[in-house]
Amino acid sequence: MSLWNFLKEHMLENPQQQIREKDASFSFDETVIWAENFAKKLCGVKCCAILCSSEMAASMSLLACFAAGVTALPLSMRYGEEHCNKILDTISPDAIILDTNSEIAVYKIKDSQYIAHNRHPALIMCTSGTTGKPKGAMLSEHNVITNVSDIADYFTLDQSDTILIARPLYHCAVLTGEFLTAIVRGANIRFYSEQFNPAKILELIRKYKISAFCGTPTLLSMMARFSRNHATEALKYLCISGECMSAEVGLNIHSAFPSCKIYHIYGLTEACPRVSYLPPEHFNKYPDSVGIPLKSVSIKILKSDGTPCQKNEEGLLYVKGENIMLGYYSDAEKTHEVLKDGWLCTGDIAFLNDAGFLKIKGRNDDLIIKSGMNIYPAEIEGAIKQDPRVKEVLVYGFHNSFGTLIGMMLVGEFSSTEEVKQLCMKLLPSFQVPSVIELVDELPKNGSGKIIRRNLL
């Protein structure tokens, strides 16, 4: 079955469910008609970029690409013109869909250099890094159907639910894990396309009786600070992903939304993206775990010598399944670096705990090695966030004439960096105490509210 027929079948099973943004709305059956009509305008197109200011418009354009059998390349204005241009230069699509003056239209691009892959990608999802050349993960229709089906198997939304989508569809976790999963489960969908604003999101949850919401630990932690002033009784499900989360942060989020079932989930774009999830009944005991693999996914954790890790032993995480990408667009070298005998090297350091649940320690390339000690920035950040004065924190490694050092940027209620230094000395072992501390008003974030991690090593 094609991806479009798979989605169309589910939409027509729930024809009156709604896709909304502000005052605009389309029922599922109206959306099917619109997508198939707009698909006719994509005749002859091989790869179409989608750059809409409205995420609802982007979602409908995406479905039209699926209906036309055209490879979709989602972009997001929230990342700025330069970032979008880097992706357009790298992939070189032959058309682009824009929603100028509230009208969705397709424009052909002259001098396109796009080369169709021998296995048709439904999507090219570019990694969200803000520096360097983007990598375009090619995801097949089968990849998407497999992952959406697996997510829908455990994320039990139904026709009575409304999910609020507040992050760009440019992110695979949002496109697959929220938008397409909501379609398959028959839930109503409401988009919020404005800038990162926790108080505004909470107001929308109250106003529209939102029952499901997904976000990063950073976003949900900020929402937790505002939640006492907002009625969120309708909220039933929270999904947390996108960053390593400490147990303390997870429990703080749960205390702010005590009636919610919380799924702590893990994935990466190259896996379409979902790899694992923690069932909500285990969240209070293992809030920093990302649980068990999806039913179609296999995992293994290997030591540096290539031998399997035992429980509680850290190693590099590999993933295998029908959700794993075809490869990176026009980059065989990088593809071969991460795809080995059908296994995807995630680049994440992980282990299985005594309960058999997966725990992510951090990115292998974020690892700070200081005086022979392995230091994970996420561990330091989690420890510091135990103090209620800390709002946001970012830890990074850097080199100078003295060797490898640790730096910290922090947003919080502190009068001086010395006050922060004393807190670090209280909460951290000596080898983890930062050498450089900066008090800042705000940490840099991407379009989904995820903190942009500096890499000075």
N, C-alpha and C positions, 0 to 999 in steps of 0.2 A: 504494500500500500504506500502511495506517495505521502509525503508529509502534509500536503494541503488536504488530501482526502481524509487523512487521519484527523486533522483539526476540524475540518468542515463537518464530518460525521458527528463529532462531539458538540459542535456549536448548534447543529440542527436538532440535537436531542434536547437542547435547552434554549429554544429560539427566543424566548422573551427576556433572558438574562441581559444585563446592560453593561456597556463599556462607557464610562463617563469621565469628563474632565470639566471642572467648573459647571457651566450650564449646558454644555453640549452632551448629547447622549446618542448612542446607537445600540439597538438590540443586537443579539448575536445573529439572528437571521438577516437583519439589514446589513450587518457587517459582511456576511458571506456574499450577498448580492453586490455590495460596493467593491469588495476585493476582486471578485471575478470580472467585474466590468473594468476596473482600473487595470487589471492584469493585461487587458488587450492593448493598452498603451505601451506595454513593455515588450511588444513583439520585436524580436531580433536582438534584444539586449542580453548580454551574457552575465554581466556583474553590475549591480546597481547600488550606489551609495544611498543612504537615507540620512538626511540632515534636517530635522524638523525641530522647531522651537517647542512645539507641542508634542509631548510623549504619546498622547492619544493618536495624533496624526502619524507619528512614527510607527505605532503599533499597527495601524491600518495599512500603512505602506508596506510594512514587513509582511503582513498576510497576503498582500497583492503580489509581492515577489514570490512567495511560496506558491500561490495559485498559478503564476506564470512560469514556474520552474526556473526562475532567475536567481542567481547567487546574490544574496543580500549582504551589504556591508554597512552595518549600523555605525553611526557617528553621533557625537553629542556636542552641542554648542556650549555646554557647561565647562568644557575643557579648553575653550578658546580656539581662535582661528588658526594659530600656528600648529597646534596639535592635530587638528583636523586636516590641515594641509600636508602634514607629514604622512598621515595615513593615505590620503588621496595620491600623493606622489609614490608611495610604496606599492600600493595595490593597482592604481591606475584603472579604475572602473570605467565602463563606457557609457554610464548614465548616472544621474543623481536625482533623487526626489527631494523637493523643498516644499515648505508650506508658507511661502511668501504671501503676505496680505490675507492670511487665513485660507488660502486656496492651495490644495495639494496638487502639485504638477510635477511631471517628469521632464528632465532636460538631458539631451544627448551631450556627451563630452567628446570633443574632437581630439584627435591624436592619442586616443587611449592605447595603452600598451598592454592591456590585460590579456593574459594567456589562460584559456580555460584548462582546468585540470582534467586528467583523463578519468577521474571519478568525481562526479558532480558534487561540489559543496553547496549545501543549502545556505550556509553562512560562512563568512569570513569575519571572525571576531578578533579584533586587535587588542593586544595587551595594553593595560591602562597606564603603563609607565609614561612619565611626562618628559623624559629625556631619552636621547638615542633614537635609533631606527625602530619603528613599531614592528612587532612580529604578528603576522596574520594567521591565526589558527583556523584551518579549514575543517568545518564540521559538516558531515554528510546528513542527509535526511534520516538515515537509519540511526546515526549518532543521536540526533535530537529526539526521535520517537522513543528510543530506548531510555534515554535519561528522563524525559518527561514522564513516561509510563512508570519508571521506578519511583520518581518523586511522588507522583499521584497515588502510588500504592500505599504510602505511609502518611502523607500530608492530607488529612481527611477533610478538606473543605467540601462544602456542599452548596446547594442552591440557595440556602438561607444566608450564606456568608457574603461579605464584601471585603475584598482585599484592597488596601491602599498601596499604590506603587509610587514611591517618592524618589526613586533613583532612576538614572537613565537606562533605557534598553540597550545602550552601548555595552553594558555589563552583561556577560552571559548568565550570571546568577540571577539577574533580574529578568532577562528575556525568557530563559528556560524555567528557572525555579519559581518565578512569580507569575508572569504573564501567560505563558503557554500552559503551565500547570493549572492555573485558575480556569482557563478555557476547558481543559480536559475534565476538571472536577465540576464544572458548571457553576462556578462562583461569579458573582458580580465583580466588576473591576472599576476602580476609580484611580485616575492618574493625578499626580501633583507635579507640575513641571517647573516650579520656581526654585530659587536657590535654597540651599541647606538652611533650615530654620526649625529647630526642635519644637519651639512653642507653637508655631503655625501648624506643624504636623499633628500635635496633640489636639489642637482646636478642630482640625478636620476629622480626627478620630471621634471626637465627641459629637460634632455636628452631624456627621453622616453615619453614625453608629457602625464604624468600621470594626470588623471582627478579626482581621488578620493583617499583620504588618511585619515586614522584614527589614533588617538594617544591620549596620556594623556595630560592634561593641561601643565605639566612640559615640555614634549617633544615639544609641539606646541609653547609654550612660547619661548623656546630656538630657534626653527626654525624661529619664528617671528623676532628675533634679527638679523638673517643672511639673511632674505628674500630680503632685498634691493639689494643685490648683485647677485640675482638669478632671472631669468625670469621664472615665474610660470603661464603664461597666460592660459595654458591648464587646470589648476586645477579648477574644478567646485564644488567639494564637500569636506568638512571637517567634520569628526565626532570626537567629544571630549568626552572622558569617562575615568573612572578609578580612579579619584580623585575628591574631592570637589573643585569647581572652583569659585573664586570671580567674581563679575561683572567686576571689573577693568581688571583682567586677560583676561576674555572673550572678552572685547572690544579691548584690545591691540592685541589679535590674529586676530580679525576681521579687524582692521586697517591695519595689515600687509598683509592680504589676502582679500581685499575688494570685489572682484568679486565672492567669493565663497559663496555657500549656506552652512551654518554651522548648523549641528545637534548636540545639546547637549544631550547626552544620558546617561541612568542610568540602571544598572543591577547588578547582582551578579551570581556567578557560579551556585548556587543552583536553579536559575531561568532560566538557559540554554542560555544566561544569561539575555537577554533584558527584562526590565520591562517598561520603558517609554522613550519618546523622545520629544524634543522641536522642533516643526516645524520651519524651518529656517526664515520664515517671522516674527517670534516673537523674534528672537535672540537679536536684537539691544535693545529692550525694557526690556527683561527678560533674560540676558545672563547667570545669575547664577541659572536659573531654569532648571529642567530636564523634564518639560512639562507634557505630558498626557500619560496615560497607553496605551500599545499596545491593539489592538482590542480584543485579547483573554485574557487579564489580568484585574483583579480587584485588587484594593488596599483599605486599610483602615488604619487610623492613630489613635492609642489609647493612652489615658492617662495612668498613672501608676496604676490607679484603674480599668482599663479595659473599661472605657467609651469612646465613640468617641470624637475626637477633633473637634472643630469648625475651620473655616478658620483662618489662621494666628496663630493657637495654636499648639505648638510643642508636638509631641508624638512619639511613636515607630511605625515604618512602617511595615505593614503586606501585603503580596502579595498572590494572589490566581490565578490559571489558569492551563491550560493543559501543560504549560511549566515547572511546578514545579517538581523538582527531585523526584526520587523514594525514596531516603534516602541516608545516608552515608554508604559506604561499611563497612560491619562487625562492625557497631557501632550503635546499636539500641538506646542506651542511648542518644547520641548526636542527633540522628534523632528525638527522641521524644521531645527533648528540643526546636527544631526549627520548627517542623511540628505539628500544632495543629488544628484539625478539618478541614484539607485541606488547612489551611493558613500557609504560610512560614513567620516566624519572621525574618526579615532582619537584625536586630541589628542596624539599622540606625535610627537616630532621624530626623524627617522630619515634614513639614507642607504644607498646600495648601495656596497659596497666594490669593489675591482678584480676580485675573483672573482665579483661579481654577487650576493653574500650580503647580506641585510638586517641592518643594525645599528641598534638603538634607542638613542638618546642620552638620552632622558628625556621626562617629561611636559612638554608646552608650558606648563602652568600651574604646574609646579615650577621653571621657568626663573628664574634670578636674573640680573637685569641690573644690573651694578655698574660705574659709570664707563664706560658704553657697551660693556662686555664681556659676552658671553653665557656664563653659568656654569651648568653642569649639576651638581646635587648628586651624582648617581651617579658622575661622573668623579672628584670629590674623594674620595668614599667608597672607590672602587676603588683610588686611589693610596695612601690611608692604610692600607688593608688589606694592603698589601705587607709591613708590619711584623708579625712574628709575635706581638707583644705585644697587638695589636688584636684583640679578639673580635667586637665589633659597633660600628658607627658610623652616625650619622644626621646629615646636613647639611641646613640649611634657611636660607632668607633671611628677614630681618625689617627693618623700618624704625624709625629713631629720628631725633632732631634732626640727626644727621650724614648722613642719607641711608640708602641700602640697605646692609646689612651681612650678613655670613655668620655663622651660628651652628653649633655642632657639639656633639652629645651622643655620648659614647664610653664603651664598656665595655672595659676592658683592664688590663694589668699596668703601671700607671704610678703614680708616687708623687705627682705634682702636675700641674696643668694646664700649668704652664710647660714640663714635660718633653714634653707633647703638642704645645705650641706650637713647640718646637724641632724636633720631628719634622715638623710641617707645613711649617716654613720650609725644611727639607731636601728634602722630597718635592714641594712644590707651588710654582708660580709665585707671586709676591707678591700678585697680585690675587685669588688663590684662598685665601689663608691666613685662617682664621676670626678674627673679632674677639672672639667669645664662645665659650669652651670649657667644657663641663660633663663631669666624670667621674661616671658613674652606675653603679649595680649591675646595672641591666637596662634595656633599651629597651622601650617599649610595643609590644605585638604584638597582632594580631587572632587569631581562632580557628584560623587555619591556620599560625600562626608567622610571618606576614608583618609586618615592622616598619610601624607606623603613622606615616606621615610628617606632621610638623607643617607647617602652612601659616600663617605669620605675616605674609605679604606682603599 
